Amino acid sequence: MPKIVFTGGGSAGHVTLNLALIPWFIENGWEIDYIGSRGGMEEELVKKYKEVKYYSITTGKLRRYFSWQNFLDMVKIPFGCLEAIVLIHKLKPDVIFSKGGFVSFPVVIGGFINRKKIFMHESDLTPGLANKMSLPFVNTFFTTFPETINKIKQKQKVKCIGPALSDRLFNGSKEEGAKFANLDTSKPTIMVIGGSLGAKSLNNAIKENFENLLKTYQIIHISGKNGFNPDLKSKGYAQYEYVDKELKDLIALSDVVISRAGSNSIFELASLNKPMILVPLPNTSSRGEQSLNAKSFVNKGYGELIKDEDISDPDILFPMLEKVYKNRAVYIQKMQENPVKTTSIENICQEISAK
């Protein structure tokens, strides 16, 4: 029985793809192990697959900024590498797949020392620090953005495959979306979505411009778990913490989408030809990857960008909305003429499992 080791953790973005790939390997008879951090969020997420054995190692967080904690974590990382070397020697996988995050670097080192075949994946335009450090030790580096290859010296290792998108958002019905949200198919509709936990700045922008927005647009507002505001109620406004199976219909109804600039989200919107206004996480809250993602899409003509600190400003928000809505056919044409490259879960799994 062939065996694969997955690794990745620290945030949902470093785990989600692994969780999407695992069922294919289960169905195709692979033995599956997952190496993560002790008490990391990945441990809880992986538990839903009883076929997967979870192993934890010592990890130190990799920071790009000064912190006294860096000195302690610099000691932890070599210990994690030693643990991973021993563990991978014991597990004897045929292949290792790394999605990044600070736990992945020791696993990649452990795989390299044990002469294992290693694949690594990066969702954003520029590699995260763990992936950047791991690159010399992997065999193949999958990227989502074609521009990423220009950021990498070891170009022979890089393969742009695009994002792995599921079919959950395709074939939505505008009519079903209007019925679900109690909205009108004939009126201009914007969707505001900020992720599963919500985006405070986007939620505040809706609250502060609520009445004026509704004079022109219907609003579908997916506020996230932490952002739902029961005080916001009006005809032409539909608010949800989270939407699952009906999301494809709500997107089909939407003329313009205002969103964060996480890689998977914006590639999904582009694949659906949805004009977008992107509001990246501020660089103070991230390493700046969302700003780069957004600029890439703006340069391609897929949408426009508003800075996080400007999204509530009516003098910026309303002219931008008017511009994107009135010129939505131009943005759609750009996306149709230069479509984003995407792949499937099956294609990635076949790449990884090929002899």
Disulfide bonds with the S-S distance in Angstrom:
none
